Amino acid sequence: MSAASAILLTTACAGLLAGANTLTFLTAAVSAAAASWLWCFPVLTHARELYVTLDPQSPNGTHVLEAIREALALIQRTRCPVLLRITAISRFARPTFRIDLDRNGDLELFWNARRIALKQPGVWLPDHPLPLTLPNTLSISLRLEPCGTERIRASLAPWPVARRSCPWFVIALGIVVACVLDTAWLLAAILGFAAQSYLLHYQAQRAPDNP
């Protein structure tokens, strides 16, 4: 669901519940848009998210290196951390992908007796154990952060690293106050903000669309 569709749905539901008049629909729309803006506003711990999912029947290791190159390029442009989610789930009994460094400090991916280099020596600074074997039964996340002007520090990370939380207790208290005061526009605003925040939180927890 897109952000625009979520705002329309939230506005309709909150406006109808609060009284179904022009003022309630207007305040619900404004509060839903405000929730979307606050959700997208950058925070210090937030990292950009990239995904790479390999074909379980015929996994191709070059896709992993392409995703790493894209993450490095993104970090160099934005100077912001990137969270790279790698899914290499396969039908094979043993993991088939392994990450290590060569003698020149260049990242290498070992894959089915093949060795593919990142061709950016000295860039990868691993805080994760080497060699790093990609599991074939679950996903793995790497947090990549800028280190100096040229290097990237890589570490294993839980997923997600940071998510905005919604103050549900405060929202519930606000709904009670709006009902006690019989203020329809305030109730519409609170319902619009709460519903939009929930939809955005649910959208963030879904698996990404990856044909």
Secondary structure as UniProt FT lines:
FT   HELIX           3..18
FT   HELIX           22..40
FT   TURN            44..45
FT   STRAND          48..53
FT   HELIX           62..78
FT   STRAND          82..87
FT   STRAND          97..101
FT   TURN            103..104
FT   STRAND          107..111
FT   TURN            112..113
FT   STRAND          114..117
FT   TURN            121..122
FT   STRAND          124..126
FT   STRAND          132..134
FT   STRAND          140..147
FT   TURN            148..150
FT   STRAND          151..156
FT   HELIX           168..181
FT   HELIX           184..205
//
